[in-house]
Amino acid sequence: MAVELTEAQARAAYECLLPEMIEAYSASGLDVAASYDGWPRFSTVAYQSATHGMRYVQNYAAPGEAAQAYGQYEEVGRMPTGSVLAKDSFVAHPDGKLQVGPLFLMERLADGASPETHGWAYSMVMANGAVDRSAGTQAFCTECHAAVAEVQDSLFFLPSELRVQ
C-alpha cells in the first residue's frame, strides 16, 4: 500500500534517507551512484511516481550538456549522447518506516545504438548495491518510455509545480 506524504514530510524523509541512499548505491561501485547527489536536481521535493512503483523520487541530470538539455523539459529535443539521468527513490510504509528504493538510471547512447530501446540504456542500482541492466529491465523501461519516444526523446517529466525553474 502506497503512503501519501505531505510535501514537508517528503522533504524531511528525503533529507533523512539521502546519506543511506548514497551509501547503499555506492556499494555498486558505479561512479554515478556515489556522485549523482552533487548533480543539478530538477525536482523541488521528492514526489510519488506512478511509473516507478509509487516510490518517492527526485530527478537529477549529469552536469553540463545533459543538465542544460533536461532543464528544457518538454522542449528538450534529443538529449546529447552520453547524457545520464538519475532518479533515486524511497518507499514510505503505512507503519511510518522508510525504505531505500532503487536508483534508476538512463543513459543516452550514440546515434543508431540500440534502436529497440530508442537509443537509451536503462539500469537500476538496488538498495544492496546490485546493478540490474538485464534485458528484462531494458524491455520494461522501454515499454513505458516508448509512449513519449517520438515527442520527448523517451523522457517523462515531473509535474510542473515541482520543477526547479
Number of C-alpha atoms within 10 A of each C-alpha: 7 13 15 16 15 10 13 11 13 20 15 13 20 23 13 12 15 16 11 15 26 20 15 22 28 20 17 18 12 13 10 19 23 17 13 22 21 12 17 18 21 20 20 15 22 26 24 23 15 9 11 15 12 18 24 27 26 24 26 23 26 22 16 11 16 21 21 16 18 25 19 11 17 14 12 16 14 16 21 19 15 15 20 25 23 24 21 27 28 26 21 22 13 11 7 9 9 15 17 23 24 27 26 21 21 19 19 22 20 12 11 9 13 13 10 13 20 19 19 26 19 22 21 22 23 19 23 16 21 16 18 16 14 12 11 10 15 17 14 13 21 20 14 14 20 17 14 12 18 13 14 19 21 22 22 15 15 17 10 10 9 14 16 13 10
